[in-house]
Amino acid sequence: MSKNSLDNLEEKALELLKKYPLCDSCLGRCFAKLGYRFANKERGKAIKTYLVLELDRKIKDHELEDLNEIKEILFNMGKEYSGIFEIYFSNEKFQERTCYICNSEIEEIKEDFFKKALDFLKKRGKVKYVLGVKLSEQLSRLENEFIFSNGLIYYESIRNEIKREVGKMLAKEGYEPCIENPDIDIIYDLGTRSIYTISKKYKTLYLYSRLSRRVPISSWYGKDSLEEEFNGKEILVPFTEPSEVRILDEYPLIISDEDREEIEANGYFMRKIGKIAGREISAIMTAKPEKRIYSVLIYSKEEIGERVLGNIRLLTVEARNFKELKEKLKDIKGEIISMDLIESEGKHKILENKLTL
């Protein structure tokens, strides 16, 4: 590597550490496409070690006129690299900061994913699988903005790092991932710290409405449920509403080993869209409504909404989800009679339309 190239890498690393606290893995991932067979954590540690040595040299050679220039860099490197700080700023306390990207949790995340995937594989027996990671919307947006705003051409996504490292850990336990022809995807949801699986076999996408109240989809939530209709068949539900809310719009539902064109059961009305697999299933499972519109019938003496009869009033409320709906209703004086989901908007509608065509 030329001196000029080395300077560019050093300058970019310093530029990042001036602005962001970064753990070893997240700094190393900024340069993941440089070098071979290094873990990102090793890259980050090597870069930080070099920078500490170089900063110390510049101080000793009187190339830094103001030592305060390096404070933020040292804080953002982390406590492990605080030795130089303790020498030159002995009267000050070192500031410990969490990583801007992973909140200093990436090693904990890998270990959690590994344990849960290993437990699943031990119970399931030998199965061909690949790993997947579902990022939260916040982390996905933060990472994309971080890459774009800093011009990181050698960056690797945190999703890829987690999949690769956990795959290596599982392989050591005798469970090698199968990239060529897997039976299932084992997906780790970073938002909920849980895993779910997606079979690579075809499943059927249905759109459903629910006209009955108090009938949940899963038997986990009640004795009477939609699940009873399907005799143990796998049902995947990307999102839904609490059982007390009727669903008058159409929501997606994925069922294995089912091919009926229309299904009516326990107040649910379902129409078949078609067979889906792999990426289509993953896309549907990660698409959530961006806006939901609820119709709420309420008994209240306040002059609110549309009067239906006497003190019975009808409100139309827009919310991102049921939790936000409840928050918007909490200050209204009156008694809620019923709640219905009447409309939703978001990526799920676009995907449904594409799969319908």
C-alpha positions, 0 to 999 in steps of 0.5 A: 500500500502506498503512503498516500493510500495509508494516509487516506485510510487514516484520515477517513478513520479519524474523520469518523471517530471525530464525529461518532463513537464506534466499537471495534466491529462497527469501525472495522465494518467501514473498511470491511472490503479491505484485507482478507480473512479478518473479522471486522472486530479485528480490523477495527481494533487494528485501526484504533491501535495504529491511530493511538500510536500515531497520535502519541507520536504526533504529541511527542514530536510536537506536531499537535499544538492543541491536545484538546483536538484529540479528546473527542477521538479518544472518547469515541474509540472507547475505554479500552484505548484510554491509556493515552488519555490518562497520560495527557489528561490525568486530571480529567475523567474519561467519557465512556460512550456507546457505539453510534451504530450498534449501541455497543451491543453487537457481540451480545446480539451475535451470542443471543442469535447463536444460542436461539438458533442452536436451540432451534436446530437441536430440537429440529434435528439436521435441517438445511438452513440459511440465516437472515437478520431483520433490522429495525426500521430505525437501525436500517435508516441510521445505517443507510444515512451513515454510509451515504453521508460519510461516503463509505465505499468499503462498508459492509452492512451489520446484517451481513456481519451478524449472519456470517459470524453466527454462521461460523459459530453454528458450524463449530457446533456441527450445524453448517449453513447450507447456501445452495439449497436450504429448507428454511431461513432462520431469521433473527429480528433485531427489534424483538430479539427473537427468531422466526423461520420461513420455509423455502417451500411454497405457501399460500397468501390469503387476504382476510377480513374479520367480522367477529370480535374476540376471535384471535388468529392463534389459539395461544390467545384464546380457546376459540381461534382461527387456528382451529380451522387449519388442524395444526397447519403453519400460519404466518401473520405479519401484523394484525389487530387485537381480537376486540377490533374487527378488521374491515380492510383486508390484511395478509395471512400466509398458510402452509399446505392450503389451497382453497380459493375462499375460506369462511371460518369463525367470522374470518373471510379469506380469499386466495391470492396465490402461491408464494415462497422465499423472498416474497414471504420475507417481503410480506412478513416485513411489510407493516402498515404506515397508516391505519384508520379506525372507526370508534363508537363511543358513549360520551356527553362531549361534543366529539365526532359524529353523533349517531344516536343520543350520546353515542358518537362515531370517531374516525381516528388515524394512527400508526397502530393500535397502541397509538390509537389507545393513546389518542383515545385516553383523554376522551371522557366516555366509554368505548363501545366498539373499535373497527379497523376500516382502512390501512396504507403501506408497503403491504398494499403495494406487495399485495397488488403486485402478487395479485397481478 
